[in-house]
């Protein structure tokens, strides 16, 4: 249970960052033009996150967590990538 709890905890952090950055990178062509590398990185994360969500939606019952260690690794990696993008965005906005 603690593995599942940890995955969900990190997943919620990733989702919050993803939602924040989605509104910026999907909704603002200006930001995409100013930060093209981060926009590309976000697009890759966006696609991966949506894929994870779609796969998870297909599973209606938690039957244990045989893939928890892999999933935890994936969501932690996504969290770090989103944090990097958010940092670059923040630095860019502070410079203006």
Secondary structure as GFF3:
##gff-version 3
##sequence-region A 1 96
A	DSSP	alpha_helix	2	25	.	.	.	ID=ss1
A	DSSP	alpha_helix	29	34	.	.	.	ID=ss2
A	DSSP	alpha_helix	36	58	.	.	.	ID=ss3
A	DSSP	alpha_helix	68	95	.	.	.	ID=ss4
###
